Amino acid sequence: MNTLQTITAHGCTIPTIGLGTWTLRDQACAELVSAALTSGYRHLDTARMYDNEVAVGDGLRASKVARAQVFVTTKVWPDDIADGDLQRSAEASLKRLGLDHVDLLLIHWPNAKIPLQSSIKALCETKKRGLAKHIGVSNFTVALLDEAVALSSEPIVANQCEYHPHLDTSKVIAACRKHGVAFVSYTPLGRGAIGGVLDEPVVKTIAARVKRTPAQVTLRWHLQQGIVAIPRSTNKGRVAENLAVYDFELTAADMAALSKLTRADGRVVNLAIAPKWD
Ligand SMILES: NC(=O)c1ccc[n+]([C@@H]2O[C@H](COP(=O)([O-])OP(=O)(O)OC[C@H]3O[C@@H](n4cnc5c(N)ncnc54)[C@H](OP(=O)(O)O)[C@@H]3O)[C@@H](O)[C@H]2O)c1
């Protein structure tokens, strides 16, 4: 079986399934985070913008899983990525999380109005000060990733971007491989019922054959490409289901069939602040 439970990029070891927490809030978020960790998750994905860092930290502590065993990512919103603002945002995130460092700090989106050099310098400083063990980016195109890597005195270990069978992200994935950067897939299920990935007949047929759910097949497709995925669910059963993807395998034909589901309109997350996608 060629799927690893963790991948390592520039010395940063990342569990290949993480819990996405966007939309989760307050007590429900804390309970879900705690349940996820109890069921075996070791990777949590939050952001200042999700307004749930307090609950994510509470859930982590409630789980009784040792802090050192959990990979915590948070992100800095693009309004705050100028030198000085970025460090303050990181400090405020740590305060809300109740942690002295995160494992990975990401620039959430690029900001064309702020020179990348300033943002990368600030990001590097958070690592040097120990606020973040590792640093990375999110929603960076090939050109932006090339620029970030060239500007950074510290390794950029991850680029978190949208990816699922409806979206062709091959150029960014290739750029990540070239730089030894982990590709972390957000919206890995194409947002469940909303995006329609899980209802694709190809996905359902493979799922029936391997006796897994469409979500598990979709996540397995990510893992067999050496990609980290951070699915989100509000349901404890589905949270556990999304981690149970390490004990079956898709064939090369399954992988190819799933990769053929790309659509020109496949992108789910397209904010006004988005860069010009590759
Ligand atoms: N960096 C960025 O800019 C960015 C952007 C978007 C997202 N993210 C991160 O990526 C995470 C995941 O992305 P996402 O929340 O957009 O979408 P997603 O994980 O692709 O899909 C979430 C949807 O799928 C459903 N679902 C989850 N597990 C399922 C299963 N086993 N079977 C059927 N349906 C299932 C959920 O419904 P139920 O709740 O009903 O289970 C929810 O509606 C976010 O939470 C966030 O942490 C990052």
The ligand as an SDF file (V2000), in Angstrom:
LIG
                    3D

 48 52  0  0  0  0  0  0  0  0999 V2000
   -7.3680   27.9620    2.8960 N   0  0  0  0  0  0  0  0  0  0  0  0
   -8.5710   28.2830    2.4690 C   0  0  0  0  0  0  0  0  0  0  0  0
   -8.7900   29.3150    1.8270 O   0  0  0  0  0  0  0  0  0  0  0  0
   -9.7200   27.3420    2.7430 C   0  0  0  0  0  0  0  0  0  0  0  0
  -10.9180   27.5010    2.0300 C   0  0  0  0  0  0  0  0  0  0  0  0
  -11.9420   26.6050    2.2840 C   0  0  0  0  0  0  0  0  0  0  0  0
  -11.7750   25.5740    3.2250 C   0  0  0  0  0  0  0  0  0  0  0  0
  -10.6060   25.4770    3.9340 N   0  0  0  0  0  0  0  0  0  0  0  0
  -10.4090   24.4040    4.9570 C   0  0  0  0  0  0  0  0  0  0  0  0
  -10.7560   23.1470    4.3760 O   0  0  0  0  0  0  0  0  0  0  0  0
  -11.7420   22.5210    5.1910 C   0  0  0  0  0  0  0  0  0  0  0  0
  -12.6300   21.6230    4.3710 C   0  0  0  0  0  0  0  0  0  0  0  0
  -13.2110   22.2970    3.2710 O   0  0  0  0  0  0  0  0  0  0  0  0
  -14.7700   22.6350    3.1820 P   0  0  0  0  0  0  0  0  0  0  0  0
  -15.2990   22.7660    4.5400 O   0  0  0  0  0  0  0  0  0  0  0  0
  -14.8910   23.7840    2.2730 O   0  0  0  0  0  0  0  0  0  0  0  0
  -15.3950   21.4060    2.3720 O   0  0  0  0  0  0  0  0  0  0  0  0
  -15.3410   19.7960    2.3700 P   0  0  0  0  0  0  0  0  0  0  0  0
  -14.5840   19.2560    3.5140 O   0  0  0  0  0  0  0  0  0  0  0  0
  -14.9860   19.3750    0.9920 O   0  0  0  0  0  0  0  0  0  0  0  0
  -16.8790   19.4580    2.5260 O   0  0  0  0  0  0  0  0  0  0  0  0
  -17.5910   19.6870    3.7000 C   0  0  0  0  0  0  0  0  0  0  0  0
  -19.0130   19.2110    3.4490 C   0  0  0  0  0  0  0  0  0  0  0  0
  -18.9940   17.7950    3.2030 O   0  0  0  0  0  0  0  0  0  0  0  0
  -19.8880   17.1340    4.0450 C   0  0  0  0  0  0  0  0  0  0  0  0
  -19.2440   15.8820    4.4550 N   0  0  0  0  0  0  0  0  0  0  0  0
  -18.1390   15.7320    5.2360 C   0  0  0  0  0  0  0  0  0  0  0  0
  -17.8470   14.4330    5.3870 N   0  0  0  0  0  0  0  0  0  0  0  0
  -18.7660   13.7430    4.6980 C   0  0  0  0  0  0  0  0  0  0  0  0
  -18.9890   12.3570    4.4750 C   0  0  0  0  0  0  0  0  0  0  0  0
  -18.1880   11.4340    5.0090 N   0  0  0  0  0  0  0  0  0  0  0  0
  -20.0520   11.9900    3.7110 N   0  0  0  0  0  0  0  0  0  0  0  0
  -20.8760   12.9190    3.1800 C   0  0  0  0  0  0  0  0  0  0  0  0
  -20.7280   14.2500    3.3450 N   0  0  0  0  0  0  0  0  0  0  0  0
  -19.6660   14.6520    4.1090 C   0  0  0  0  0  0  0  0  0  0  0  0
  -20.1230   18.0410    5.2150 C   0  0  0  0  0  0  0  0  0  0  0  0
  -21.4440   17.9150    5.6710 O   0  0  0  0  0  0  0  0  0  0  0  0
  -21.7680   17.4810    7.2060 P   0  0  0  0  0  0  0  0  0  0  0  0
  -21.2140   18.5790    8.0540 O   0  0  0  0  0  0  0  0  0  0  0  0
  -23.2520   17.4190    7.2210 O   0  0  0  0  0  0  0  0  0  0  0  0
  -21.0920   16.1700    7.4220 O   0  0  0  0  0  0  0  0  0  0  0  0
  -19.9130   19.4400    4.6240 C   0  0  0  0  0  0  0  0  0  0  0  0
  -21.1310   19.9430    4.1030 O   0  0  0  0  0  0  0  0  0  0  0  0
  -12.4570   23.7000    5.8460 C   0  0  0  0  0  0  0  0  0  0  0  0
  -13.2110   23.3200    6.9470 O   0  0  0  0  0  0  0  0  0  0  0  0
  -11.2700   24.5880    6.1800 C   0  0  0  0  0  0  0  0  0  0  0  0
  -10.6300   24.0960    7.3560 O   0  0  0  0  0  0  0  0  0  0  0  0
   -9.5640   26.3310    3.6710 C   0  0  0  0  0  0  0  0  0  0  0  0
  1  2  1  0
  2  3  2  0
  2  4  1  0
  4  5  1  0
  4 48  2  0
  5  6  2  0
  6  7  1  0
  7  8  2  0
  8  9  1  0
  8 48  1  0
  9 10  1  0
  9 46  1  0
 10 11  1  0
 11 12  1  0
 11 44  1  0
 12 13  1  0
 13 14  1  0
 14 15  2  0
 14 16  1  0
 14 17  1  0
 17 18  1  0
 18 19  2  0
 18 20  1  0
 18 21  1  0
 21 22  1  0
 22 23  1  0
 23 24  1  0
 23 42  1  0
 24 25  1  0
 25 26  1  0
 25 36  1  0
 26 27  1  0
 26 35  1  0
 27 28  2  0
 28 29  1  0
 29 30  1  0
 29 35  2  0
 30 31  1  0
 30 32  2  0
 32 33  1  0
 33 34  2  0
 34 35  1  0
 36 37  1  0
 36 42  1  0
 37 38  1  0
 38 39  2  0
 38 40  1  0
 38 41  1  0
 42 43  1  0
 44 45  1  0
 44 46  1  0
 46 47  1  0
M  CHG  2   8   1  16  -1
M  END
$$$$
